[in-house]
Amino acid sequence: MVDRSFGDASLAGLYDALNPWGPGDEFFLDLVMSADSVLDVGCGTGRLLRRAREAGHEGRLTGLDPAAAMLVQGRDGTREVEWVLGDLRCTAWREEFDLVVMTGHAFQELLGDEDLRLALAAVREGLRRDGEFVFDTRNPAARAWENWTPERIREVRGPDGDLVRVWHEAATPVRGERVAFTETFDGPRRDLPRISHSTVRFLGVGALDRFLDEAGLVVRQRYGDWSRQPFTPSSPEIISFAGRAR
């Protein structure tokens, strides 16, 4: 679940516990390990790049995130990665990366058309001629937000050992591409309970491809799950591999 609440230093330490390493992480790690120069946009705690370095990646690894609290988690893990505070709107990379990734549905945080256009334009500029941009977004047809209910409570241990209970609630009815939701953190800590408010955007393949085409990017491959099954209308994920148009 993508959520800007983790930009808060008091909650950033919970991110990896709430989002344990899984098939999606393995999927992207394989890609990172096969590329010499990698930019991870919305890198969060930086665990993907840290894991790649630990696995023996010897090339350039760059993590970009707008939340300083999240980047602190990455810097605490390793300084052998270039950590950059900001977003794609404030970058000026020119044909520097073999691979640009956006993981954990971070792509869905690009809410406005202009934000999306600027981000994709920056990705294209940063890619080398034969580079790839790989990102995941939830398939709107799968209606993932229907599972974002207060009955689905998760419990994790924070860095201090205290138990934290977390649940989501989507604002319904959902109309259009944007889904607003709250994320509630509760437990014995003095700073809890806390409620954060976020919005994510669900774009279908038609809309995605129109934005990519406008930015001078073309889809080369597309999968519907982390086992690389072909995308179908009922797939849970839209996993796109795009490159610069010839």
Phi, psi and omega in degrees: 000119176285134183203126181286351180301335183286359171290345176282127184301328183288343181248342184302327180293348179271347191302309184293328178293323180281340181234071184296154179305133184212195183302323179296321178295318178297320178303309182287328178298319178301320179293316181299318183294339181263003181244142182283323185228121190230136171244123177255106183273126186072048190289347179061231181285356177077017187293329178297313181289324177296317179296321179297317179295318179297329181278359175108009177297129185250000183267201182275128177234122182233127177248131182239127178206143181278353184257111181299323181297326179288319180295331176300322178299319179293315181296327178294332182277319180197145174256009180270022176230145176276110181261126184237125178273122179146196177224182186295339181290341183248019180254163180217041177284139182233107176050050185252345189238136173284332184216130170241129180236151167229113186250176174059028180061025178300332179304329184286353176277353176278093193276322184263153179302318183290321176301317181294316180298316180296320180295314181293323177297320179292323177298313180300317180296325183282340182282141169288168187307319181255018182285169181232144172249118183238127182213158179239145174213147181289139176289119182301332180295337179279346173053053183302329183298341179293343177266000180270080185231153181298341180288340181266085183264135175247144179239129179223161174263127177282177180302332180273359179091351180286145178282131179238131178257134185227136174212159182243155174214116179280142175283123182238157358286153179274126178232129179082202188271342187257135180239119176269145178207160174250152174233123184251132176246127182220151181162188185283350181299149183294332183272006180247154007281157176227142177234125177249154181239130182220165175221140175232157184247131178254111178249135174281174185297326180298312179293319178304311184294327177294317178294318179297316180299318180298328181274000182082028178241148181228140180284129179258326179214155176210134180236161182253353176200180187281352175269009178066033171287144180303145178293136173229166180302337181260005180297146178287331184239157167241101183253110189249137172250115182235152177222174179291135178295141181289000000 
